[in-house]
Amino acid sequence: MKTIINTHNAPAPIGPYSQAVLANGFLFVSGQVAINPENGELNLSSIPEETHQVMRNIKAVLLEAEYEFDHVVKTTIFLSDMSLFAEVNEVYGSYFQSHFPARETVAVKGLPKGVNVEISVTAFKA
């Protein structure tokens, strides 16, 4: 059985997908970009701020499902350019206290709405 997770504290999906799906203790959070859910506008003022907005959006979805960053077991980071890695990594790392999740980071040709960072996560809670 699966449960669809949706919160107004994160951006609404911009296509035919859910913010997250909960199945057998696993929470699959769709890729989040730096859309401010309060006004629907992109927050691209700087790479660190863009990354913080992405992580705040992920946090909102996690909280809606009663999960936390400590429950995250896997992340995928998509970057518009690998030269952004250090700045994104510094912000991303500040959201995890210990037992870091598995992760891959890839540079891609393009991301939705022309953003620089998109992150998806998978979390687990027994």
PyMOL CGO cylinders between C-alpha atoms (Angstrom):
from pymol import cmd
from pymol.cgo import CYLINDER

trace = [
    CYLINDER, 0.00, 0.00, 0.00, 1.20, 3.50, -0.71, 0.3, 1, 1, 1, 1, 1, 1,
    CYLINDER, 1.20, 3.50, -0.71, 0.27, 6.86, 0.75, 0.3, 1, 1, 1, 1, 1, 1,
    CYLINDER, 0.27, 6.86, 0.75, 0.61, 10.13, -1.15, 0.3, 1, 1, 1, 1, 1, 1,
    CYLINDER, 0.61, 10.13, -1.15, 2.23, 12.91, 0.90, 0.3, 1, 1, 1, 1, 1, 1,
    CYLINDER, 2.23, 12.91, 0.90, 1.36, 16.51, 0.11, 0.3, 1, 1, 1, 1, 1, 1,
    CYLINDER, 1.36, 16.51, 0.11, 1.97, 19.74, 2.00, 0.3, 1, 1, 1, 1, 1, 1,
    CYLINDER, 1.97, 19.74, 2.00, 1.34, 23.41, 1.29, 0.3, 1, 1, 1, 1, 1, 1,
    CYLINDER, 1.34, 23.41, 1.29, 4.69, 24.12, 2.98, 0.3, 1, 1, 1, 1, 1, 1,
    CYLINDER, 4.69, 24.12, 2.98, 6.56, 22.90, -0.11, 0.3, 1, 1, 1, 1, 1, 1,
    CYLINDER, 6.56, 22.90, -0.11, 6.01, 23.78, -3.76, 0.3, 1, 1, 1, 1, 1, 1,
    CYLINDER, 6.01, 23.78, -3.76, 3.15, 22.07, -5.52, 0.3, 1, 1, 1, 1, 1, 1,
    CYLINDER, 3.15, 22.07, -5.52, 4.22, 19.59, -8.20, 0.3, 1, 1, 1, 1, 1, 1,
    CYLINDER, 4.22, 19.59, -8.20, 4.69, 21.15, -11.63, 0.3, 1, 1, 1, 1, 1, 1,
    CYLINDER, 4.69, 21.15, -11.63, 3.75, 17.95, -13.42, 0.3, 1, 1, 1, 1, 1, 1,
    CYLINDER, 3.75, 17.95, -13.42, 2.02, 14.58, -12.98, 0.3, 1, 1, 1, 1, 1, 1,
    CYLINDER, 2.02, 14.58, -12.98, 3.83, 13.46, -9.83, 0.3, 1, 1, 1, 1, 1, 1,
    CYLINDER, 3.83, 13.46, -9.83, 3.45, 13.64, -6.04, 0.3, 1, 1, 1, 1, 1, 1,
    CYLINDER, 3.45, 13.64, -6.04, 5.64, 15.55, -3.61, 0.3, 1, 1, 1, 1, 1, 1,
    CYLINDER, 5.64, 15.55, -3.61, 6.31, 12.21, -1.92, 0.3, 1, 1, 1, 1, 1, 1,
    CYLINDER, 6.31, 12.21, -1.92, 5.07, 8.65, -1.70, 0.3, 1, 1, 1, 1, 1, 1,
    CYLINDER, 5.07, 8.65, -1.70, 5.21, 6.58, 1.49, 0.3, 1, 1, 1, 1, 1, 1,
    CYLINDER, 5.21, 6.58, 1.49, 5.42, 2.80, 1.01, 0.3, 1, 1, 1, 1, 1, 1,
    CYLINDER, 5.42, 2.80, 1.01, 6.36, 0.17, 3.62, 0.3, 1, 1, 1, 1, 1, 1,
    CYLINDER, 6.36, 0.17, 3.62, 8.33, 2.62, 5.76, 0.3, 1, 1, 1, 1, 1, 1,
    CYLINDER, 8.33, 2.62, 5.76, 10.15, 4.14, 2.79, 0.3, 1, 1, 1, 1, 1, 1,
    CYLINDER, 10.15, 4.14, 2.79, 9.46, 7.76, 1.91, 0.3, 1, 1, 1, 1, 1, 1,
    CYLINDER, 9.46, 7.76, 1.91, 10.35, 8.71, -1.67, 0.3, 1, 1, 1, 1, 1, 1,
    CYLINDER, 10.35, 8.71, -1.67, 10.56, 12.50, -1.97, 0.3, 1, 1, 1, 1, 1, 1,
    CYLINDER, 10.56, 12.50, -1.97, 10.44, 13.90, -5.50, 0.3, 1, 1, 1, 1, 1, 1,
    CYLINDER, 10.44, 13.90, -5.50, 13.17, 16.23, -6.63, 0.3, 1, 1, 1, 1, 1, 1,
    CYLINDER, 13.17, 16.23, -6.63, 12.83, 19.64, -5.08, 0.3, 1, 1, 1, 1, 1, 1,
    CYLINDER, 12.83, 19.64, -5.08, 13.95, 22.92, -6.60, 0.3, 1, 1, 1, 1, 1, 1,
    CYLINDER, 13.95, 22.92, -6.60, 14.22, 26.38, -5.08, 0.3, 1, 1, 1, 1, 1, 1,
    CYLINDER, 14.22, 26.38, -5.08, 10.60, 27.47, -5.38, 0.3, 1, 1, 1, 1, 1, 1,
    CYLINDER, 10.60, 27.47, -5.38, 9.42, 29.42, -2.36, 0.3, 1, 1, 1, 1, 1, 1,
    CYLINDER, 9.42, 29.42, -2.36, 6.06, 27.82, -1.47, 0.3, 1, 1, 1, 1, 1, 1,
    CYLINDER, 6.06, 27.82, -1.47, 4.81, 31.07, 0.08, 0.3, 1, 1, 1, 1, 1, 1,
    CYLINDER, 4.81, 31.07, 0.08, 4.85, 33.02, -3.18, 0.3, 1, 1, 1, 1, 1, 1,
    CYLINDER, 4.85, 33.02, -3.18, 5.58, 30.43, -5.87, 0.3, 1, 1, 1, 1, 1, 1,
    CYLINDER, 5.58, 30.43, -5.87, 8.71, 32.29, -6.97, 0.3, 1, 1, 1, 1, 1, 1,
    CYLINDER, 8.71, 32.29, -6.97, 12.15, 30.88, -7.60, 0.3, 1, 1, 1, 1, 1, 1,
    CYLINDER, 12.15, 30.88, -7.60, 14.78, 31.71, -4.99, 0.3, 1, 1, 1, 1, 1, 1,
    CYLINDER, 14.78, 31.71, -4.99, 17.93, 31.98, -7.09, 0.3, 1, 1, 1, 1, 1, 1,
    CYLINDER, 17.93, 31.98, -7.09, 19.65, 34.88, -5.31, 0.3, 1, 1, 1, 1, 1, 1,
    CYLINDER, 19.65, 34.88, -5.31, 22.81, 32.81, -4.71, 0.3, 1, 1, 1, 1, 1, 1,
    CYLINDER, 22.81, 32.81, -4.71, 23.84, 29.15, -4.89, 0.3, 1, 1, 1, 1, 1, 1,
    CYLINDER, 23.84, 29.15, -4.89, 23.86, 28.80, -1.08, 0.3, 1, 1, 1, 1, 1, 1,
    CYLINDER, 23.86, 28.80, -1.08, 20.42, 30.40, -0.77, 0.3, 1, 1, 1, 1, 1, 1,
    CYLINDER, 20.42, 30.40, -0.77, 19.07, 28.32, -3.65, 0.3, 1, 1, 1, 1, 1, 1,
    CYLINDER, 19.07, 28.32, -3.65, 20.34, 25.19, -1.89, 0.3, 1, 1, 1, 1, 1, 1,
    CYLINDER, 20.34, 25.19, -1.89, 18.86, 26.26, 1.45, 0.3, 1, 1, 1, 1, 1, 1,
    CYLINDER, 18.86, 26.26, 1.45, 15.45, 26.74, -0.24, 0.3, 1, 1, 1, 1, 1, 1,
    CYLINDER, 15.45, 26.74, -0.24, 15.69, 23.26, -1.77, 0.3, 1, 1, 1, 1, 1, 1,
    CYLINDER, 15.69, 23.26, -1.77, 16.55, 21.78, 1.63, 0.3, 1, 1, 1, 1, 1, 1,
    CYLINDER, 16.55, 21.78, 1.63, 13.72, 23.72, 3.35, 0.3, 1, 1, 1, 1, 1, 1,
    CYLINDER, 13.72, 23.72, 3.35, 11.31, 22.28, 0.79, 0.3, 1, 1, 1, 1, 1, 1,
    CYLINDER, 11.31, 22.28, 0.79, 12.61, 18.77, 1.45, 0.3, 1, 1, 1, 1, 1, 1,
    CYLINDER, 12.61, 18.77, 1.45, 12.30, 19.34, 5.19, 0.3, 1, 1, 1, 1, 1, 1,
    CYLINDER, 12.30, 19.34, 5.19, 8.66, 20.43, 4.79, 0.3, 1, 1, 1, 1, 1, 1,
    CYLINDER, 8.66, 20.43, 4.79, 7.80, 17.24, 2.92, 0.3, 1, 1, 1, 1, 1, 1,
    CYLINDER, 7.80, 17.24, 2.92, 9.67, 15.09, 5.44, 0.3, 1, 1, 1, 1, 1, 1,
    CYLINDER, 9.67, 15.09, 5.44, 7.85, 16.76, 8.35, 0.3, 1, 1, 1, 1, 1, 1,
    CYLINDER, 7.85, 16.76, 8.35, 4.45, 16.31, 6.68, 0.3, 1, 1, 1, 1, 1, 1,
    CYLINDER, 4.45, 16.31, 6.68, 5.16, 12.56, 6.64, 0.3, 1, 1, 1, 1, 1, 1,
    CYLINDER, 5.16, 12.56, 6.64, 6.53, 12.70, 10.23, 0.3, 1, 1, 1, 1, 1, 1,
    CYLINDER, 6.53, 12.70, 10.23, 10.10, 12.00, 9.08, 0.3, 1, 1, 1, 1, 1, 1,
    CYLINDER, 10.10, 12.00, 9.08, 13.31, 13.95, 9.71, 0.3, 1, 1, 1, 1, 1, 1,
    CYLINDER, 13.31, 13.95, 9.71, 16.67, 14.32, 7.98, 0.3, 1, 1, 1, 1, 1, 1,
    CYLINDER, 16.67, 14.32, 7.98, 18.01, 11.58, 10.27, 0.3, 1, 1, 1, 1, 1, 1,
    CYLINDER, 18.01, 11.58, 10.27, 15.67, 9.17, 8.43, 0.3, 1, 1, 1, 1, 1, 1,
    CYLINDER, 15.67, 9.17, 8.43, 17.15, 9.98, 5.01, 0.3, 1, 1, 1, 1, 1, 1,
    CYLINDER, 17.15, 9.98, 5.01, 19.04, 6.99, 3.62, 0.3, 1, 1, 1, 1, 1, 1,
    CYLINDER, 19.04, 6.99, 3.62, 19.72, 8.13, 0.03, 0.3, 1, 1, 1, 1, 1, 1,
    CYLINDER, 19.72, 8.13, 0.03, 19.93, 11.41, -1.83, 0.3, 1, 1, 1, 1, 1, 1,
    CYLINDER, 19.93, 11.41, -1.83, 20.51, 12.45, -5.41, 0.3, 1, 1, 1, 1, 1, 1,
    CYLINDER, 20.51, 12.45, -5.41, 21.81, 15.93, -6.20, 0.3, 1, 1, 1, 1, 1, 1,
    CYLINDER, 21.81, 15.93, -6.20, 21.47, 17.30, -9.71, 0.3, 1, 1, 1, 1, 1, 1,
    CYLINDER, 21.47, 17.30, -9.71, 23.58, 20.35, -10.58, 0.3, 1, 1, 1, 1, 1, 1,
    CYLINDER, 23.58, 20.35, -10.58, 23.55, 22.57, -13.66, 0.3, 1, 1, 1, 1, 1, 1,
    CYLINDER, 23.55, 22.57, -13.66, 27.36, 22.65, -13.43, 0.3, 1, 1, 1, 1, 1, 1,
    CYLINDER, 27.36, 22.65, -13.43, 29.79, 20.61, -11.35, 0.3, 1, 1, 1, 1, 1, 1,
    CYLINDER, 29.79, 20.61, -11.35, 31.62, 23.83, -10.43, 0.3, 1, 1, 1, 1, 1, 1,
    CYLINDER, 31.62, 23.83, -10.43, 28.75, 24.45, -7.96, 0.3, 1, 1, 1, 1, 1, 1,
    CYLINDER, 28.75, 24.45, -7.96, 29.57, 21.29, -6.01, 0.3, 1, 1, 1, 1, 1, 1,
    CYLINDER, 29.57, 21.29, -6.01, 31.50, 22.86, -3.11, 0.3, 1, 1, 1, 1, 1, 1,
    CYLINDER, 31.50, 22.86, -3.11, 28.90, 25.55, -2.35, 0.3, 1, 1, 1, 1, 1, 1,
    CYLINDER, 28.90, 25.55, -2.35, 25.99, 23.11, -2.58, 0.3, 1, 1, 1, 1, 1, 1,
    CYLINDER, 25.99, 23.11, -2.58, 27.81, 20.46, -0.57, 0.3, 1, 1, 1, 1, 1, 1,
    CYLINDER, 27.81, 20.46, -0.57, 28.51, 22.88, 2.30, 0.3, 1, 1, 1, 1, 1, 1,
    CYLINDER, 28.51, 22.88, 2.30, 24.84, 23.85, 2.65, 0.3, 1, 1, 1, 1, 1, 1,
    CYLINDER, 24.84, 23.85, 2.65, 23.57, 20.29, 2.07, 0.3, 1, 1, 1, 1, 1, 1,
    CYLINDER, 23.57, 20.29, 2.07, 25.91, 18.90, 4.75, 0.3, 1, 1, 1, 1, 1, 1,
    CYLINDER, 25.91, 18.90, 4.75, 24.61, 21.36, 7.35, 0.3, 1, 1, 1, 1, 1, 1,
    CYLINDER, 24.61, 21.36, 7.35, 21.22, 19.59, 7.33, 0.3, 1, 1, 1, 1, 1, 1,
    CYLINDER, 21.22, 19.59, 7.33, 22.64, 16.24, 8.46, 0.3, 1, 1, 1, 1, 1, 1,
    CYLINDER, 22.64, 16.24, 8.46, 24.08, 15.70, 11.93, 0.3, 1, 1, 1, 1, 1, 1,
    CYLINDER, 24.08, 15.70, 11.93, 25.57, 12.22, 11.63, 0.3, 1, 1, 1, 1, 1, 1,
    CYLINDER, 25.57, 12.22, 11.63, 25.16, 8.95, 9.76, 0.3, 1, 1, 1, 1, 1, 1,
    CYLINDER, 25.16, 8.95, 9.76, 25.13, 10.69, 6.40, 0.3, 1, 1, 1, 1, 1, 1,
    CYLINDER, 25.13, 10.69, 6.40, 22.95, 9.13, 3.69, 0.3, 1, 1, 1, 1, 1, 1,
    CYLINDER, 22.95, 9.13, 3.69, 24.28, 7.46, 0.58, 0.3, 1, 1, 1, 1, 1, 1,
    CYLINDER, 24.28, 7.46, 0.58, 24.45, 9.95, -2.28, 0.3, 1, 1, 1, 1, 1, 1,
    CYLINDER, 24.45, 9.95, -2.28, 25.36, 10.68, -5.83, 0.3, 1, 1, 1, 1, 1, 1,
    CYLINDER, 25.36, 10.68, -5.83, 25.85, 14.09, -7.38, 0.3, 1, 1, 1, 1, 1, 1,
    CYLINDER, 25.85, 14.09, -7.38, 25.61, 14.60, -11.12, 0.3, 1, 1, 1, 1, 1, 1,
    CYLINDER, 25.61, 14.60, -11.12, 25.81, 17.53, -13.48, 0.3, 1, 1, 1, 1, 1, 1,
    CYLINDER, 25.81, 17.53, -13.48, 23.04, 17.59, -16.05, 0.3, 1, 1, 1, 1, 1, 1,
    CYLINDER, 23.04, 17.59, -16.05, 22.40, 19.54, -19.22, 0.3, 1, 1, 1, 1, 1, 1,
    CYLINDER, 22.40, 19.54, -19.22, 19.31, 21.29, -17.83, 0.3, 1, 1, 1, 1, 1, 1,
    CYLINDER, 19.31, 21.29, -17.83, 16.96, 21.38, -14.85, 0.3, 1, 1, 1, 1, 1, 1,
    CYLINDER, 16.96, 21.38, -14.85, 13.30, 22.44, -14.52, 0.3, 1, 1, 1, 1, 1, 1,
    CYLINDER, 13.30, 22.44, -14.52, 12.69, 26.18, -14.66, 0.3, 1, 1, 1, 1, 1, 1,
    CYLINDER, 12.69, 26.18, -14.66, 16.39, 26.83, -15.33, 0.3, 1, 1, 1, 1, 1, 1,
    CYLINDER, 16.39, 26.83, -15.33, 17.44, 26.20, -11.72, 0.3, 1, 1, 1, 1, 1, 1,
    CYLINDER, 17.44, 26.20, -11.72, 20.97, 25.22, -10.68, 0.3, 1, 1, 1, 1, 1, 1,
    CYLINDER, 20.97, 25.22, -10.68, 20.13, 22.63, -8.01, 0.3, 1, 1, 1, 1, 1, 1,
    CYLINDER, 20.13, 22.63, -8.01, 17.57, 19.86, -7.64, 0.3, 1, 1, 1, 1, 1, 1,
    CYLINDER, 17.57, 19.86, -7.64, 17.67, 17.29, -4.85, 0.3, 1, 1, 1, 1, 1, 1,
    CYLINDER, 17.67, 17.29, -4.85, 15.59, 14.16, -4.25, 0.3, 1, 1, 1, 1, 1, 1,
    CYLINDER, 15.59, 14.16, -4.25, 15.72, 11.96, -1.15, 0.3, 1, 1, 1, 1, 1, 1,
    CYLINDER, 15.72, 11.96, -1.15, 14.62, 8.57, 0.06, 0.3, 1, 1, 1, 1, 1, 1,
    CYLINDER, 14.62, 8.57, 0.06, 13.99, 8.14, 3.79, 0.3, 1, 1, 1, 1, 1, 1,
    CYLINDER, 13.99, 8.14, 3.79, 13.19, 5.08, 5.88, 0.3, 1, 1, 1, 1, 1, 1,
    CYLINDER, 13.19, 5.08, 5.88, 11.52, 4.63, 9.24, 0.3, 1, 1, 1, 1, 1, 1,
    CYLINDER, 11.52, 4.63, 9.24, 10.58, 1.25, 10.68, 0.3, 1, 1, 1, 1, 1, 1,
]
cmd.load_cgo(trace, "trace")
